[in-house]
């Protein structure tokens, strides 16, 4: 059975809905039935799985575990006093549960056809900035003869689209805080939902470099590729393919969170390394993980080292590689930094995949 998640141009929202629908199908299917696959097909995400017994809707309720990342999903809910956020988050979780319990048949029927999402400023559920950075309110608009201003209207989406996006956000995104608070989700190219949950949970429990949003993304990309490489080496016949990391970063200003940056972090270079030589690529990914975690004798992060490596992974060119290796070499000859040197095989393998 094939389902269609039509894209809207809001990359985080679209990926989260695809994952959310895949999670619903994966939870409702029987153990011996076909695995659920999410594929990127241009203007939509294809979600494939078995015919579903919609009467098993009660299985979905365990997806609403309050210990999941719900408070991050609804991070930008407006609140006037301490304690309101916890109550508001619970209300939103209950709303998702009601939508799944009452409308799961309607949800699945809606996605059986390529139907676009209907946006509104007055009806539906609010799409929060923490769920999709592009949902931030628009430009200030003058009202009352320019005496006062409004920051625009919130974007609202149908309850079923909102519920699936919230499920995908809570179960498949990774939140990491540093200079800015970033939500990150791997964009599916062709992936198995069951694998994605395991990979996400493994990465979520791992500390990553937080010098900047870029270093967090680069470190997460290396960890993600290490997980995929390990699955490939274990003999798993299905190898998940992700096209990028989608991210949205927010910075705290006073008592509010404001948009900082958003976009995608490419994964092509890392996939090319893995496919070029699975054995040597493992050594390279292990070294890069080591570099992102390295500190000097006083326990300080080596910011220029992690930043230069991140730039190289994001833009694998001779210039960025040379810049990174110069920084690495400088720390290699310092006494207060215990950093490892690359083997000749690793350097050659990396250079084979670097653009001139």
Beta strands, then each sheet from edge to edge (+ up, - down):
strand 1: 2-6
strand 2: 37-41
strand 3: 44-48
strand 4: 125-126
strand 5: 141-143
strand 6: 148-150
strand 7: 156-157
strand 8: 174-177
strand 9: 181-192
strand 10: 241-253
strand 11: 256-266
sheet 1: 1+ 3- 2+ 9- 8+
sheet 2: 1+ 3- 2+ 9- 10+ 11-
sheet 3: 4+ 7-
sheet 4: 5+ 6-
end
